């Protein structure tokens, strides 16, 4: 088996259908299996897979295992040499799977790749970034960023590879979790996603672990997919905000220590209180 695609789904039935159709239509001669992990959706997503896509393996944990836990269930069941972590709000364009697989075949030092992404209207998405440092977290998520805005913007431009038009293939540090094609052996080596991170900073963490094995991560401009960002997250904005802050602090504790996370937690309080006030005013 060359390739396993794992899709972790939560209440994105119609988007999921388009993603599965695109995978089946563009796989060509690839030996390819598809696994959908449905995180206890209530919109008929699981029934859709059973009824319309009988060749797709469906895993139903019976509860919401979040992005990291759901993907881990699929990745541990995967049989492919390569594993594609793919969001349900994507559409694979012709040739993309073959280009990504061929790139990994030709570059043994590369552990994972991602694709060029566009919105449904064809607008380019400026995905991929550098690893955020602790200072980036302080400037990006607390009032310090407002007080030191020019410094924050300089660091932000550097972190998001300002000046790179995304039309050329190159090494990157963080690939977006919406589309990461990795060697399954590398994912097994790092024990997949860290489930202490539920939804956010999961790609930053996974890519840090991949790079720590000595492998590189590359953006491959010759493969393009359509990505409708945040299709499932937009359904639960209040819960999403809460999980975002919790994952931010968990990521900080992991890479910067408990003291650094405690300082960040204090500095985050004004923003969290603003979100709480906004919630109660609705």
C-alpha positions in Angstrom: 0.0 0.0 0.0 1.5 3.3 -1.1 -0.7 5.8 0.6 -3.3 6.1 3.4 -5.4 9.2 3.6 -6.7 10.0 7.1 -9.6 12.4 7.5 -10.8 13.4 11.0 -14.3 14.7 10.6 -16.7 16.6 12.9 -20.1 17.7 11.5 -18.8 18.6 8.0 -21.0 16.1 6.1 -21.2 17.9 2.7 -17.6 19.1 2.8 -16.5 15.5 3.6 -18.4 14.2 0.6 -16.6 16.6 -1.7 -13.2 15.6 -0.2 -13.9 11.9 -0.6 -15.1 12.3 -4.2 -12.0 14.3 -5.1 -9.7 11.6 -3.5 -11.4 8.8 -5.4 -11.4 10.7 -8.7 -7.7 11.7 -8.5 -6.0 8.7 -6.9 -5.3 7.2 -10.3 -3.0 4.2 -10.1 -1.9 4.8 -6.6 -2.4 2.0 -4.1 -4.5 4.1 -1.8 -6.7 3.5 1.2 -8.9 6.1 2.8 -9.8 6.2 6.5 -12.4 8.5 8.0 -12.5 9.0 11.7 -15.9 10.5 12.7 -15.8 12.4 16.0 -19.4 11.7 17.0 -20.9 14.0 14.4 -24.6 14.7 14.6 -25.1 15.7 11.0 -25.2 12.2 9.4 -21.5 12.2 8.4 -21.0 8.6 9.4 -24.1 7.4 7.5 -22.9 9.3 4.5 -19.6 7.4 4.5 -21.3 4.0 5.0 -23.9 4.6 2.3 -22.0 6.5 -0.5 -18.4 5.5 0.1 -18.4 1.8 1.0 -14.8 1.4 0.1 -13.7 3.9 2.7 -12.9 2.6 6.2 -14.9 4.3 8.9 -13.8 4.6 12.5 -16.3 5.8 15.0 -14.8 6.3 18.5 -18.3 7.2 19.9 -17.0 10.5 21.3 -15.2 13.6 20.1 -11.5 12.7 20.2 -10.7 16.1 18.8 -8.2 16.7 15.9 -5.2 15.1 17.5 -6.9 12.0 19.0 -9.1 11.4 16.0 -6.2 11.5 13.6 -4.2 9.3 15.8 -6.9 6.6 15.6 -6.7 6.7 11.8 -2.9 6.9 11.6 -2.5 3.9 13.9 -4.8 1.9 11.6 -3.0 3.0 8.4 -1.3 0.5 6.2 0.3 2.9 3.6 4.0 3.7 3.3 2.9 7.3 3.4 0.1 8.9 5.4 -1.8 11.9 4.3 -3.4 13.9 7.1 -6.2 15.8 5.4 -9.0 18.1 6.5 -12.5 17.3 5.3 -12.9 20.8 4.0 -10.4 20.2 1.1 -10.7 19.2 -2.5 -7.8 17.4 -4.1 -7.0 18.7 -7.6 -5.8 16.3 -10.4 -2.1 15.2 -10.0 -1.7 16.5 -6.5 -1.4 13.1 -4.8 0.9 11.7 -7.4 3.2 14.8 -7.2 3.5 14.7 -3.4 4.1 10.9 -3.3 6.7 11.2 -6.1 8.4 14.0 -4.2 8.9 11.9 -1.1 10.0 9.0 -3.2 12.7 11.2 -4.8 13.8 12.9 -1.6 14.7 10.4 1.2 15.8 13.1 3.6 12.3 14.7 3.6 10.0 13.4 6.2 6.8 15.3 5.2 5.5 17.6 2.5 2.5 19.9 2.0 0.8 21.3 -1.0 0.0 24.7 -2.4 -3.4 25.7 -1.2 -6.0 28.0 -2.7 -9.5 29.1 -1.6 -12.5 28.1 -3.6 -12.3 31.4 -5.6 -8.7 30.6 -6.6 -7.1 33.0 -4.1 -3.8 31.7 -2.8 -3.4 30.8 0.8 -0.2 31.8 2.5 0.3 28.7 4.5 3.5 27.4 6.2 5.5 29.3 8.8 8.5 29.1 11.1 8.3 27.7 14.6 6.9 30.3 17.0 9.3 31.3 19.8 8.1 32.3 23.2 8.5 36.0 22.3 6.3 35.4 19.3 3.6 34.0 21.6 3.9 36.9 24.0 3.7 39.5 21.2 1.0 37.6 19.3 -1.5 36.9 22.0 -1.1 39.4 24.8 -1.3 43.2 25.2 2.5 43.3 24.8 1.8 43.0 21.0 -0.3 46.2 21.1 2.4 48.1 23.0 5.2 46.8 20.8 3.4 46.6 17.5 6.3 47.4 15.1 8.4 44.7 16.7 5.5 42.2 16.6 4.9 42.9 12.9 8.6 42.4 12.0 8.7 39.1 13.8 5.3 38.1 12.3 6.5 38.8 8.7 9.6 36.7 9.3 7.6 33.9 10.9 5.2 33.8 7.9 8.0 33.9 5.3 7.1 37.4 4.0 8.4 37.8 0.4 7.9 34.2 -0.6 5.1 34.0 -3.1 4.3 30.3 -2.5 4.9 29.5 -6.2 8.3 27.8 -5.5 9.1 24.6 -3.7 11.2 25.0 -0.6 11.9 23.7 2.9 9.6 25.0 5.7 9.4 24.5 9.4 5.6 24.2 10.0 3.3 22.7 7.4 -0.5 23.2 7.9 -2.3 20.3 9.6 -5.0 20.5 7.0 -2.6 18.8 4.5 0.5 16.9 5.6 1.8 13.9 3.7 4.4 12.2 5.8 6.3 8.9 5.9 4.3 6.7 8.2 7.5 5.3 9.7 8.5 8.9 10.8 5.0 9.4 12.3 5.3 6.1 14.2 8.7 7.1 15.4 7.4 10.3 17.1 4.2 8.5 18.3 1.9 10.6 16.1 0.1 13.7 17.5 0.4 14.8 21.1 -3.1 14.5 22.4 -2.5 17.1 25.1 -3.1 19.5 22.2 -6.7 19.1 21.1 -7.2 21.4 18.1 -4.5 24.1 17.9 -0.7 24.1 17.6 -1.0 20.5 16.7 0.8 21.1 13.4 3.5 23.2 15.0 4.1 20.4 17.5 4.0 17.6 15.0 6.4 19.4 12.7 8.8 20.1 15.6 8.9 16.4 16.3 9.4 15.5 12.7 12.3 17.9 12.3 13.8 16.6 15.6 14.2 13.2 13.9 16.6 14.8 11.4 14.1 14.9 8.6 13.0 18.0 6.6 9.6 19.3 5.8 9.0 20.7 2.3 6.3 22.8 0.6 5.7 21.4 -2.9 4.4 24.1 -5.2 3.5 21.6 -8.0 0.7 20.1 -6.0 -2.5 22.2 -5.4 -5.5 21.6 -3.3 -8.6 23.7 -2.5 -9.1 24.4 1.2 -12.2 26.0 2.8 -10.6 26.9 6.1 -12.3 26.5 9.5 -15.4 24.7 8.2 -15.9 22.6 11.4 -14.4 25.2 13.8 -16.8 27.9 12.8 -19.7 25.8 14.0 -18.6 26.0 17.7 -16.9 29.4 18.1 -17.3 29.7 21.9 -15.8 26.3 22.6 -13.2 26.9 20.0 -11.9 30.1 21.8 -11.7 28.2 25.1 -9.8 25.3 23.5 -7.5 27.7 21.7 -6.2 29.3 24.9 -5.9 25.9 26.6 -3.8 24.5 23.7 -1.7 27.6 23.5 -0.7 27.2 27.2 -0.2 23.4 26.8 2.1 24.1 23.8 4.0 26.7 25.8 4.5 24.4 28.8 5.8 21.7 26.5 8.5 23.9 24.8 9.1 26.7 27.2 8.4 25.3 30.6 5.8 25.8 33.3 7.1 29.2 34.5 6.9 30.6 31.0 3.4 29.2 30.6 2.3 30.7 33.9 3.5 34.1 32.9 1.7 33.8 29.6 -1.5 32.7 31.3 -1.4 35.9 33.4 -0.8 38.1 30.4 -3.6 36.3 28.5 -6.2 37.2 31.2 -7.3 40.5 29.6 -8.0 38.7 26.3 -9.8 35.8 27.9 -11.9 38.2 29.9 -12.8 40.1 26.7 -13.9 36.9 25.1 -16.0 36.0 28.1 -17.6 39.4 28.1 -18.3 39.1 24.4 -19.9 35.6 25.0 -22.3 36.9 27.7 -23.3 39.9 25.6 -24.6 37.8 22.7 
